Amino acid sequence: MKKFFDSQPLAVLATQNGTAPYVSLVAFAANEKLTYLLFSTTRATRKYSNLLANPEVSILIDNRKNTIEDFRDAMAVTALGRVEPIEDFERSIMEKIYLMKHPYLTDFLKSPTNAFLKIRIEKYIVVTRFQHVVEVSV
């Protein structure tokens, strides 16, 4: 899965504010053991206020091309977890992981209006061939 995650720059993050799910595109990166997924967001966003109200999230990483072949060839991974702040002692290593994948987001990541966050993954649900489902607890 690490190779798959490295090949995909964006994911769909689902947050909840108590009334309805809300989804957003985010640039993400994974740590080596796939125990965390990292992303950054502006604090003035709906997704951030949802995260403050409810840190439980799901995030979808997929390789669809929006063609008929996707029904046979696409892979989708849903990760379930909880968003946590990145602690000071781990920030430099987490920033390196994130910026190795997204070097063009350096200014965005370092902006004082942004929050740099991690999702502590509890479970991955991997779907291939449109119907083949495998669950992996972390």
C-alpha positions in Angstrom: 0.0 0.0 0.0 2.9 2.4 0.6 3.8 2.4 -3.1 0.2 3.0 -4.0 -0.1 5.9 -1.5 3.1 7.4 -2.8 1.7 7.3 -6.4 -1.4 9.3 -5.4 -1.1 13.0 -4.6 -4.6 13.7 -3.4 -7.2 12.0 -1.2 -10.8 12.7 -0.3 -11.2 13.5 3.4 -14.6 13.0 5.0 -15.4 15.0 8.2 -18.6 15.4 10.2 -20.1 18.4 11.9 -23.0 16.6 13.5 -25.5 17.2 10.7 -24.0 15.9 7.5 -20.7 14.4 6.2 -18.5 16.9 4.4 -15.8 15.8 1.9 -12.7 17.7 0.8 -9.7 17.1 -1.4 -6.4 17.1 0.5 -2.8 16.6 -0.4 -1.6 13.8 1.8 1.5 11.8 2.7 1.9 8.5 4.7 4.6 7.6 7.2 6.7 4.5 6.4 4.6 2.2 8.6 1.3 3.6 7.3 0.2 4.3 10.9 -0.4 7.9 10.1 -1.6 10.0 7.1 -0.5 13.6 7.1 -2.3 16.7 5.6 -2.4 20.4 6.1 -5.4 22.7 6.0 -6.2 26.4 6.5 -7.8 26.9 9.9 -10.6 29.0 8.3 -12.0 26.0 6.4 -15.2 24.1 7.1 -13.1 20.9 7.3 -11.0 22.3 10.1 -14.0 23.5 12.1 -15.6 20.0 11.6 -12.3 18.4 12.8 -12.5 20.5 16.0 -16.0 19.3 16.6 -15.4 15.7 15.7 -11.9 14.3 15.0 -13.1 11.0 13.7 -12.6 10.9 9.9 -12.4 8.7 6.9 -10.1 9.3 3.9 -10.3 7.8 0.5 -7.2 7.2 -1.7 -7.9 5.9 -5.2 -6.4 5.6 -8.6 -9.5 5.9 -10.8 -9.3 7.5 -14.2 -13.0 7.9 -14.7 -13.1 5.3 -17.5 -15.0 2.0 -17.9 -11.8 0.2 -17.1 -12.0 1.5 -13.5 -14.6 -1.2 -12.8 -11.9 -3.8 -13.4 -8.6 -2.0 -12.7 -9.2 0.8 -10.1 -8.1 0.4 -6.5 -9.6 2.4 -3.6 -8.4 2.4 0.0 -10.5 3.9 2.7 -8.7 4.7 5.9 -10.6 5.2 9.2 -9.0 7.1 12.0 -8.8 10.0 14.3 -7.1 13.4 13.6 -4.5 14.5 16.1 -2.2 17.5 16.3 1.4 16.9 15.3 3.5 17.3 18.4 6.6 19.6 18.5 9.0 16.7 18.9 7.8 15.0 15.7 7.1 18.0 13.6 10.4 18.1 11.7 10.2 14.5 10.6 6.5 14.7 9.7 7.3 17.9 7.6 10.1 16.1 5.8 7.7 13.2 4.9 5.0 15.6 3.7 7.3 17.9 1.8 9.2 15.0 0.1 5.9 14.2 -1.6 4.7 17.8 -2.0 7.7 20.1 -2.2 5.5 22.8 -4.0 3.4 23.1 -0.8 6.2 24.4 1.4 4.8 27.9 1.8 1.3 26.5 2.4 2.5 24.1 5.1 4.6 26.8 6.9 1.8 29.5 6.8 0.7 30.6 10.2 -2.9 30.3 9.2 -2.5 26.5 8.5 -2.8 23.5 10.7 -0.6 20.5 10.0 -2.4 17.4 11.2 -2.0 13.6 11.3 -4.7 10.9 11.1 -3.9 8.0 13.4 -5.2 5.1 11.3 -7.3 2.4 13.0 -8.2 0.4 9.9 -7.7 0.3 6.1 -10.4 -1.1 3.8 -9.0 -2.0 0.4 -11.2 -2.5 -2.6 -10.0 -3.9 -5.9 -11.7 -5.3 -8.9 -14.8 -3.3 -7.9 -15.9 -5.9 -5.3 -12.9 -7.6 -3.7 -12.7 -6.1 -0.2 -9.9 -6.6 2.4 -9.9 -5.0 5.8 -6.6 -4.4 7.6 -6.5 -3.2 11.2 -3.5 -1.1 12.2 
